[in-house]
Amino acid sequence: MSRKRTTYSAEFKTKLVLEMLKGDKTLNEIASQNSIIPKNLSNWKEIFLSNAELAMEPSKAVKEYKEQVVELQSKIDKYAKVVGKITVERDWAVGKLKSLDLSNKQEMVEVQANNISLSKQTELLGISRSHFYYDPIVNKQKEEIKQHIQEIFNKIPIYGEKKVHQQLLEDGYAVSLNSVSRYRKAMGLKAVLAVRPINTSIANTAHPKYSYKLKGVEITRANQVWSTDITY
């Protein structure tokens, strides 16, 4: 069990030092009477004498203390500005990192980094450690069906989801129509219709053309003429 260290007050130390300076007793006598190690008394005396000037000229000590406080405050302000700038830049960088997609974030993590832990890296990137170690399970049957859907589209792009579904069933794939529709949508596949869109700008020569009856008519009152149009 360790021995508790004795603490002496400044008043007690000063009293013993003044007693030594008086010279009526030796250092060892004073140490023995007060159960003090002589080395401690010597240290107290040295400290007392080295700071005796402060007692004779306290204003000088106060001035030096104030100057030190001002200098220290100036350094603190300077460091605070630097820390503030670093904090702003860090927050900006972290915000940009968190806006990246998950795959890019995972690529940025350095497992063997010496200067920053893996936990801190994942925290700054906004991803969990468990997710970083997570190895997604690939549904091989699903991927095989999607690959076959792509092959069908490459061969017959005009097929819609129903015909693609029927083709999959004939080829031995057990899959629902809803799944086929969902897979095609995720893959961005749409039936390519072999139908030329109607060009409404070209007139049909078999239809008669009527002249514009209001051309040149000066309209001066309400309900003088009525006009309408038919959208194609």
Summary of the structure (lengths in Angstrom):
residues: 232
radius of gyration: 46.5
end to end distance: 102.6
largest distance: 141.0
contacts: 421
relative contact order: 0.04
helix: 59%
strand: 0%
